Amino acid sequence: MARTNSYKRPKDTGKTLLQMFSYLGRHKKIMAAIAVLVAVSALANIYGTYLLKPVINTYVLQKDVPGLIRMIFFMAVMYGVGALACFGYNQLMVRTSQTVVKEIRADLFSHVQTLPLKYFDAHTHGELMSRFTNDVDTISEALNNSFAMLIQSFITVSGTIVMLLVLDARLSLIVFLFLFLMALYIRHNGKLSKKYFSEQQAHLGSINGFVEEMVAGQKVEKVFNHEQQDFEEFCRRNEALRVASTKALTYSGMTVPTVVALSYVNYAVSACVGGLFALSGLTDLGTLASYLVYVRQSAMPMNQFTQQINFLLVALASAERIFEMMNEEPEEDEGTVSLCNVRQRADGTLEECGEYCGQFAWKVPHLPQTAQKKEMQMLRSRGHIPTKSQLRTATEVTYTLVPLKGDVRFQDVVFGYVPEKTILNGISLYAKPGQKIAFVGSTGAGKTTIINLINRFYEISGGTILYDGIDIRDMKKDDLRRSLSMVIQDTHLFTGTISDNIRYGRLNASEEDVRAAAKVANADSFIRRLPKGYDTMLEGDGANLSQGQRQLLAIARAAISRPPVLILDEATSSIDTRTEKLIEKGMDALMDGRTVFVIAHRLSTVRNSKAIMVLEKGTIIERGNHEELLEQRGRYYQLYTGQFELE
């Protein structure tokens, strides 16, 4: 009860049920078998209780011992079949539910991979993770326990009511009165417990978020001596959680005892009235015995049925949140231009090759020529049937291979993360193949935004971005991003060995490639000094390494991907000057003939750039190389000489 009531009910139950049934429908035969086994188990219990009537009237009162033995044996076989059916549907339900949950989890993860970055910008990590943890677990629990139990409880309640009416309709009025009182109480108590469980969930989220912040910010907490204040705040939130939890559990804990108490009263009243009926000859002893067992059993399945409905509603609410995420529009990709490996023929032309040949090209498709289409239409209009070769010539798509050089051009690009606020205002720039282009400027000037647009993480509002003369909107996003390798300031390392993390840039890389990339990034020396070298395990985002070492591994990961274009977003901010110079030499060798985009606050790292763009409020206010910008004595000069600081 504590878990179920801590969630809201689904907004659109019908739609959610349809999507849920689409998963259950993949296992129709097994689900049908489960339903049959549940029905057999429930009906065996109901019919077994009814058999008390003939056992007492026909065999016990008549002292028919052989008949009694046969009847007892028959009842034992029947209850045994019910027990086997119960065991069978439990085993089937566990396996099926876990399979369904696996499918839901896999589909959810697969769809998340297709969502655009703006979706993740609008949702917290905790909110998204709760879909994979809390919501999936809730569905798993409901399928494991509630689905079969709901069917069994429904059959038991329905069957019990029918048998009560069959045995004695007059006595059933007493039972129906108490069942009505139980239903009213369950509904009233359910509303109160739901209210306080909602409060409990809110306070629980508050305290979890607070603890997460405190654990992540331990260093800051100790620097400012905030231990006592934070402990007092924790105690305040903890007390609020205690109060809400106490009220929630108090009301939810009263449901079962109250229902049981009412069932005892119901049984006592029914037994007394039934005894009077038996003494008056209005009913027989066998009927009364069977009837009273049904009365005793009537409360529990009803209570279970109500609880299972609550469980399922909660599971549907969780499923609704999951399906809402699945129904989010994936990242659009209408691109047709792909990236391929190529080699150069003897005559200087390019040809596509399957393996890595050291060169890349854009594979640009061309639609069938209009003249050919018209010719085919003319042949048909004259009654001529085009040959297969003519049709193939008219419908085949041809391709042109455009060498990947790294020529990037922005033409009057306008962009804003939200329509109300523009970040880039008519940006125009170009980066010729092999050039190192640097962006400098204050925080929020639009430097990282330009990089995000090159990767097409976001769609521009106006203007055009050309990559080797091709509009990036015509390129397949995966291929566009495969042509780029990016190193950002906030490195992220995965649980695994150092070799695994470097190889993340190219999964089929050999161990020699891994070591070569590490040497390029100047990471080889510190890796070899580690206890297990390249086999050293990293956990917690590489917490056992320094920030500079983590940055070196990120650069090695970019190097191993053999990127035609490299983007460095504050990539050397955590590295000392000496190491930075060694890395620059390695990068110069790696990026020979390729384009490099650099974002840096440390101006010494951009001095050797072919062109430096100074941005301010989404506009390029200065451009040129280091010497040219110093001669202009503008903003770059002020930044370099310390007369103006980046904010």
Order of alpha helices (4+ residues) and beta strands (2+ residues): alpha-alpha-alpha-alpha-alpha-alpha-alpha-alpha-alpha-alpha-alpha-beta-beta-beta-alpha-alpha-beta-beta-beta-beta-alpha-beta-beta-alpha-beta-beta-alpha-alpha-alpha-beta-alpha-beta-alpha-beta-beta-beta-alpha-alpha
